[in-house]
Amino acid sequence: MSHMNIRAHGAAMALGVVAAVAAQAQDAPNLQGETVEYVIPFSESGGSAQWANFYAPLLSEALPGSPTVVVRYRPGAGSTEGANWFQSNQGSGNGVLIFGDSGSTKFPYLLGDPRVRYEYDDWQPVLASGTGGVVYLPPDLAERWDGDVDDLKDEFFLYGSQGATTLDLVPLLAFNMLGLQVDPVFGVQGRGDGRLMFERGEANIDYQTSAAYIDNVQPLVDQGLAVPIFTWGSLDEEGNIVRDPTFPDLPSFKEVCEATEGCETEGVAWDAWKAFFVAGFANQKTIFLPGSAPQEVVDAYTQALEDIKARPDFAEISAQELGVYPQQTGEAAIEATEQATTISDEAKQYVLDWLEEDYNVTME
């Protein structure tokens, strides 16, 4: 190719790039003057509200046109009511409707709860947000803790629980796999009430999510009234369970299971626990666009969330609200959501059988 042809070819390529950029800019949604409804299927007093209200003003700044982002609450039926509502509004794909779920939304889906009329495959995830959890004991029982729970299997434990099919499914199944004798006291309204039972001596084992542990349990630890023993862990980029980055000095449940006689980290019980751990903690909360949202809207939200994560102050402002857990966007969010909403038939049946046998709970 001659120099003149090379120059002409380069000019043509440059014009093509300019045209592509211009077309892309033209396709990008302009949300100026719009109000984005950020719907969560919970009340305004819970952890999901805290999470949504953290992201809402940041999205308002980062989205094209700086729209007003307002968190709307649609609680009911353990979050399935709000999720069913979002399923029926899949035609609202112009960028002014987003939905935030939680593990409490994913669990009924995984279990085949008849109240579920939503389908995760119809939704488009743009952010996957994880958290963790810490298990702790009173000091007298913690003296018998040495990295496994073999010396605690003869102890009778009481645990304040919101219900066997809530996020408490993860600790209850873990305690069962470890061979601990744990009797749940069902009916507490939140994990905060479970902690208060522990503080009053009405329960002698408890767990709290990371933020709640730091705020409310660490002071008990500092006073010598509670001792952390392990975390649920976290997922690395390959999907392996590793130590929780917020509590790197504590072993993960996987480590404790491996060290405890009779607990296995392979097989159907482990597959079942891991499926609900991912749904309840590793990808506990997800932001979705309706399935009808065009690619340019998805791209705009993805870019806005990546810009938020790239803020120089993000680590500081997110530490208290989110911990140091991955905030995944793009393909990573899609993969994390697929993991959190998929369970094998065998693992699902194992959990259903366990729920019925141990707690007389069925999905009918």
N, C-alpha and C positions, 0 to 999 in steps of 0.2 A: 504494500500500500504506500502511495506517495505521501510526502509531507503534507501536500494540500489536501489529499483525501483523509489523512489522519486528522488534520485540523477540522475538516468538515464533519468527520465522524464524531469527533469529540464535542463539537458544537451541537450536533444533533442530539447526542447523549445528554448534554447539559440542559438543552431545551426540554428533553423528555423528563429529566429529573424535576425541573421547575414545574412542568405541567402536572406531574404526579403529585408533587407537594401541594400545588394549588388545588388539585382535585381533592386531595385528602383534607385540606383545610376547609374546603367547601362542604365535604361530607360530614365533618366533625359537628356534632350537635352543639347548638348555642342555647344554653339554658338560662340566659340572662332574663331576669324578671319572673322566672318560673319558681314554683315551690315543689321541691322534691319531698314526697312522703316516704319516710324511712319507717316501715311498719315492723314492729316486733310483737310476737304473740304472748306477751307477758304484761304484768302490771308495771307501774312506774317505780316500784320500790326494790326491784330485784337486780341481780348482777347483769342481766341482759340490758336493762335500762341504762345502767352505768356504762356498759360497753358501747351501746348505741349513742349515748350522749357524749361520749368521748370522740367518736368518729364524725358525728354530724357536723359540728362547726368546721372541722378540718376538711371535710368533703365540700362544704360550702365555699371554702377558699380555693380549693384545688380544681373543682370542676369548671369546664368552659362556661363563661358567663356568670360565674359566682352566684348560683341560685341559692335561695333560702332552703335549707334542709331541716325539716321538722320531724321529730320522732313521734310516731303515733302508736298507741298501745291498743292491742286487740287480744286481751287475755281470755282464757276459757278452755275447759276440757283438757287441761295439762298441756296447753299450747297448740293442740290440734285444731281448735276452732279458727285461730288466726292463720294457720298454715292452709287450712281448707279454703279460707277466704282468698288468700293469695293465689291458690291454684285456680280459682274461678276468675281471677283478674289477669290472666296471662296475655290478654290483648293489650295491656297498658305498657307497651314496650318502647315508649318515646323518651325514657330516661327520667321520668318524674315519679316513678314508683320503684322502690327497692324493698327487700324483705330481709330481716335478720332472724335466723333460727338459733337453736341451742341444742345441746344433747337431749333435752327434754322433748324436742321435736323429732329428733332422729330415732330415739329409742322406740316409740310406738310404731314408727315406720318399719324398723328392723324386726319388731316382734309380730307384725301383722295385725295390729290393733284395728278392730272393725270401725273405729271412729275416724281412721285415716282415709281421706279422699284426695290426698295430694300425692304427687309423683315427682320425686327429686330429679328424675331424668328430663323433666319438662322445664327445669329451671337452669339458669346460667350463673354459676358461682364466679364472683370477682374477688373475694377475699375469704381466706380461711384462717381463723384465729384460734390459737390453742391456749390451754392453761394447764395447771397441774394440781396436785392435791397431796396433803401430808397426813399420815396416820400417827396418832400419838396416844400415850398411855399415862396413867398416874405414876408417880415416882416409885411406889412400892412394887408395882408390877413390872415397871421398866427395869428394875434390878435383875430380873430374870431374862432380860433380852440380851442376846450375844450374837446377833446377826441372823439368827433363825428363831422360829417360834416353838421349837420342840419342847422347851421347858414351860411353855404357856398353854399347852393343849389340855391340861387338867383344870384350867381356870374357867369359871363361868362368867361370860362377858354380857353386859347390857349395852345396847347401842341405840341412840335416838335416831329414828329413820323417817323420812318423808314417804316411803313406800317402796315396795320391792321392784317396781317397774320404772321408778324415777332414776336419777343419777346414782342413787344408792345401790342400784343393781351392781355397779362396779365394785364397791367395797364388800357388799354382801357375798358376791361370788368369789372374790379374792379370799375372804375369811374362810369360806367353805373349802376352797382349794387348799388352804393352809392347814385345814383340820382344826380350826379354832371353834370353840363352842360359843357362838354369838347369838344371843336372842334379841332381835330387833324390837324396839318399842315403836310401832308405827303410829303415824298421825302428827308428828311434829311438822310445823308449818314451813320450816326452812332449816338450813344447816346451822344458822345462828341459834335456833332453839335447841338443836342437838348439842351445840357447844355449851349452852347454859345448863343442860342436863349434866354434862360432864363436870362443870364447875360446881354444881350443887351436890355432886356425888351420886347422882341418880343413874349415871352411865360411867363405865370404866374403860371404854374405847371410843375413839372418835376420829373423824378426819374432817379437814376443812380445805377448800380450794386455796390456791396460793395466796391471793390477795387477802382473803379473810384470815388465813393463818398468820400472815405477817402483821395484820392490824390487831387481831384479837387473841391469838394463841401465843405468839412470841412473848407478850408480856407475862403470860402464865409460866412459860418456860423460864423467863428471866427470874421469876419469883420462886422457882423450884416446884411449881404446882403441876407441871406437865412435862413430858419428855417425848420428843419426836423419835420415831423408830424407822420409818421408811416413807418413800413417796411412791406414787403410781409410776413415775418415770416420764420420759418424753420420747419422741420419735426423731431419729436422725434422718438425713436426706434419703437414705436407702430404705427407710421404713422399719428400722430396728429399734427396739426399746433400749434406751440408754438412760443415764442419770438425769434427773431434772436439773436444767441449767440454773434455776433459781436456788436450788438446794443441793449443790454438787457434793457436799460431804455426807449426804444421806443415801443409803442404798435404794435402788429401785425395787418395786415389787418383784420384778423378774429375778433379781439377785437373791431376794429373800426366799422366793419360791424354790430356786435352785439349791439353796442351802438347807431347806426344810424337808424332812423326811416325808415322802408320800406326795409331794407337790411336784408336778411335771410342767415343763415349759414347752411341751409339744403335745399334740393330740387334740381331741375335740374340745376338752374343757379349756385348754389354753387358747385355742382358736376363738372360742366363744368369748372369753374374757377380753382378748385383744381387740376383737371387733367392737365391743361396747366401750372399751377404754379409748379407742380412736374416736368413736362417735361422741363420747362424753367428755373427753379431755384434750387429746392431741389435736382434734379439729372440733372443738366444742361449739364454736359459733362461726357462722358463715353469712356473708352478704350475698344476696342473689338479685339478679335482674330477671324479669319474666322471660319465658322462652321466646316470645315474639320480638324481643329487643334486637335490632339490627346490629351487625358487627361493629359499625362505627360508634354506637352507643356503648357496647361492651368495651371497646378499645378506649373510649374516653374515660370510663370508670376505672379501668385497669391502670391507665396512665395516671389518673388523679391519685389513686391509692399508692402507686409506686412513688409518685412525687411526695406524698405524705411520709412514706417510710424513709425517703431520702433527706427529709428535713434535718438540719444539723441538731435540732433540739428534740428530735423524735424519741431517742432513747431516754432522755430525761423526763419528758412529759408523759411517756407511756409506761414508765417503770411501775408506778403505783397502780395504774388501772389495768395494765395488761401483763405485767411481769416482763421477763426477758424471753418470752416464747416466740416462735416464728409467726410472722404475719405474712401469709403466703398469697401471692397474686398470680395472675396469668395461668400458665399450664400447671404450675405447682398447686394452685387453688383447686383446679379441676381434678387433679390426681388425688389430692387430700380429701376432697368431697366424695369422690368415687369410693375411696377406702372407707370413709365414715358412713356410707349409706349402703354398703354391700356386706352380706353375710352368707356363708354357705348354708345350704338346707340342713346339713348335719349339725352345725353349730347352733343354728336357730332352734332346731328341735331339742337339742340338749338344754338350752336355756328354758324353753317352754316346759319341758318335763321337770326341770329343777324347780321352777317357780310353782308348779302345781303340787309337787311332792312336798316341798319344804314350807310353802306359804299358802297353799290352796288358792293360788292366783291363776286364773285362766284368761285367755284373750277373747272369750265369747261375749 
